[in-house]
Amino acid sequence: MFITIVGTSHYFGTEIFKVGQNLWLEKDVNNDYDEEAIKVVTEAGATVGYVANSVYSVAKGTRSAGRIYDTFEGRQKITVCFIVKNDVIAQIDDEISF
């Protein structure tokens, strides 16, 4: 399962991402704009973007935040697969969730 990471320009840009890099998904339960918001964070906990949750920002072949929100608790490991312009495509790692 793949997701699109968006909003990177509000943080550190796409320059910090590397193919094969491990990151984490965390539900953003305090988000005032999106009840299904999922932020993407580094191991140290720095936010680097969000999982796309709009038909305008979800890349073809990837899942929206709303589609994966109930599939994990706490944190979910992901791996960066592609970096295209301002979007990052990552794969959800099935074996690690806590």
KOLKOL-545753 format. One line per field, with one value per residue (C-alpha): x, y negated, z. Coordinates in steps of 0.2 Angstrom, whole numbers, plus 2048, in hexadecimal, padded with zeros to 3 digits. Last residue first. Example, Ala and Ser with C-alpha at 12.3 -4.5 7.8 and 13.67 -1.06 7.14 Angstrom:
2
xx	[844, 83E]
yy	[805, 816]
zz	[824, 827]
This chain:
98
xx	[80D, 80E, 81C, 819, 80F, 81B, 811, 819, 81E, 81B, 823, 81B, 822, 82B, 82A, 834, 831, 832, 833, 830, 822, 820, 810, 80D, 7FF, 7F2, 7F1, 7E4, 7D7, 7DF, 7E3, 7D5, 7D3, 7E5, 7E4, 7EB, 7F7, 7F5, 7F2, 7F9, 7EE, 7EF, 7DF, 7D4, 7D9, 7E0, 7F3, 7FD, 806, 817, 828, 823, 832, 830, 842, 83E, 838, 825, 817, 807, 7F6, 7E6, 7D6, 7CC, 7D3, 7D3, 7D5, 7E3, 7E4, 7E3, 7F2, 7F4, 806, 80F, 821, 830, 83D, 848, 84A, 849, 84F, 845, 84D, 84D, 83A, 837, 83B, 82A, 81D, 824, 821, 80E, 80B, 810, 807, 803, 807, 800]
yy	[7FE, 804, 80D, 81C, 814, 807, 7F9, 7F4, 7E2, 7D5, 7C4, 7B5, 7A4, 7A9, 7BC, 7C6, 7D8, 7E7, 7E0, 7ED, 7ED, 7F2, 7F0, 7E7, 7E7, 7F3, 7F9, 7FD, 7F0, 7E1, 7EB, 7E5, 7D4, 7D0, 7D4, 7E3, 7E3, 7EA, 7D8, 7CB, 7C4, 7B1, 7AB, 7BA, 7B4, 7BD, 7BC, 7C4, 7B5, 7AD, 7AD, 7AD, 7AF, 7BE, 7C3, 7D3, 7C7, 7C2, 7C3, 7BC, 7C5, 7BA, 7C3, 7B6, 7A9, 796, 794, 7A1, 7A7, 7BA, 7B9, 7CC, 7D0, 7D8, 7DC, 7DA, 7E6, 7E0, 7EC, 7DE, 7CE, 7C0, 7B0, 7A7, 7A9, 799, 796, 792, 788, 78D, 7A0, 79D, 7AE, 7C0, 7CC, 7DD, 7EF, 800]
zz	[857, 845, 83C, 831, 823, 81E, 816, 805, 802, 7F4, 7F6, 7EE, 7EA, 7DA, 7DA, 7E7, 7E7, 7F3, 805, 812, 81F, 831, 83A, 84A, 857, 850, 83E, 830, 836, 82E, 81E, 812, 81A, 818, 805, 7FD, 7EE, 7DC, 7D5, 7E0, 7ED, 7ED, 7E3, 7E9, 7FB, 80A, 806, 815, 81D, 81D, 826, 838, 844, 850, 851, 846, 839, 838, 82B, 831, 830, 82F, 830, 839, 82D, 830, 843, 845, 857, 853, 847, 844, 843, 834, 835, 82A, 823, 814, 806, 7F9, 802, 809, 810, 7FF, 7FE, 808, 81A, 822, 819, 808, 80D, 80C, 804, 807, 7FB, 801, 7FB, 800]
